[in-house]
Amino acid sequence: FLSAFSCRTKEEWKTRSIYQIVTDRFARTSDTGVCNVNQYCGGNYRGIINKLDYIKGMGFNAIWISPIFENLEYSYHGYHITNFYKLNDHFGSEDDFKELISTCHKNDIWVMVDVNANHVAPIGTNYEKIYPFNSSEHYHDWCDILNWNNQFEVENCRVADLPDLNQENDWVTETLLKWIHDLIQKYDIDGIRIDCVMEVPKWFWDQFRDSAGVFQIGEVFDGRPGYVADYQRHLDSVFNYPLYYTIRNSFCGSFQQLEDYWLHYRNIFPGPEYLGTFVENHDNERFLFQCNDKSKFTNAIIFSLLWEGIPVVYYGGEQYFSGGYDPYNREPLWDNYDTESSLYQLIAKANSIRKTYNIWNSEIIQRYADKNFYAFTRGNILACFANEISLERTITDHEFNAGDRLCNLLQDGDCVTVTGQGITISMGDYPKVYVKQ
């Protein structure tokens, strides 16, 4: 089922930045009342179409949307599939979905669809409710994952009581491979986010990758760098969960952990420049729930946009959403489309810096690290971050010349002159990104 597509490769995707949308919570086209976060709240494809300018205003040129297929009742998130060939009509018609993709493409926005090849809806053993996997032979025998360090359990047992598809069954594998190939061809999808990658054997992902024919980024929900990195040998990319935990601990603790990551862990990955870099997503509590400090959060978000990898920003972060554990981290965005929000504006500037300086072509060099301050260069930019306000540091490891004038692209008029002693940086609430004038 090798795809004829030759575009939307990992080389092209690394030039993009992604805005993650929970389709049911981002934008709706009619007021359906108060949102019960455990049920459908009315967000849909036409709502996304109507708010593309909001997304473009932050400089994002790709979106990742929720799974698109028919789900069990109340499963607004999309991960409880009942029919792999029928779209979820809560989000709109097939024509609405096609219009979303075509409108995004007209605006140079790529569309990443969330897909799953591990499980189906939580229907116990009543498999006739699922299409086309309607027989017990399509599934592994029922067991629950109790030990996440036991790889056999992880791959063969149920996560959250979700029936586990049996890829050792040739018909199941062939059906899934043809399904993903046909899906991408039919709707002109630019990339896929793959759910529950570690719960499926690695050999299957080699075949799935080839059948998809477009960029894939997999969810390996684990903090061990070596464990996560091995899955990137079977897919174009995975989300950088080891860095996610490092970012949380660094910006809400000490940058020593980030220095350790830089020195010891990042090169474990076969392609760190293709990894998904993120601070928040729909499965983890929001940063501000865990660490209620807007300055630290702002520094973390801008860091994620400028560090190596493909940045993914979770909707609502730009409005300082602070929801806790699932489903409270999936707040409705309507009534909060504030394009004057300070973080909305800073994200736009950071995305502009990415594109203006093509920073994906430049390597990162750490220039300074202590408990409260971190700086790196990437090509022409010097990026500086702090996890407390009103501190000053002098960077002596740099490649600028004495007398060079450096100005902060995130704040007009904020410039420093390089001296023989180095570059003295005075930090406030926000990160600073300097370039030579």
URDAFEN-V567750 format. One record per run of one state. SS is the DSSP state (a for helix, b for strand, c for the rest). FROM is the first residue (numbers start at 1). TO is the last residue. Records with the same first field share a line. If there is no record, write none. Layout:
SS = FROM-TO  FROM-TO
This chain:
c = 1-9  14-17  21-22  27-27  29-42  44-44  51-51  58-61  66-68  72-80  88-88  92-93  107-109  117-118  120-126  130-130  132-135  140-143  145-150  157-157  160-161  163-163  166-169  188-190  196-196  200-201  213-214  219-224  232-236  240-240  252-255  269-271  275-275  279-286  291-293  307-309  315-316  320-341  357-358  362-363  370-372  379-380  387-390  396-404  409-414  418-418  420-421  428-431  437-437
a = 10-13  23-26  45-50  52-57  89-91  94-106  127-129  136-138  151-156  170-187  197-199  202-212  225-231  241-251  256-268  272-274  287-290  294-306  317-319  342-356  359-361
b = 18-20  28-28  43-43  62-65  69-71  81-87  110-116  119-119  131-131  139-139  144-144  158-159  162-162  164-165  191-195  215-218  237-239  276-278  310-314  364-369  373-378  381-386  391-395  405-408  415-417  419-419  422-427  432-436
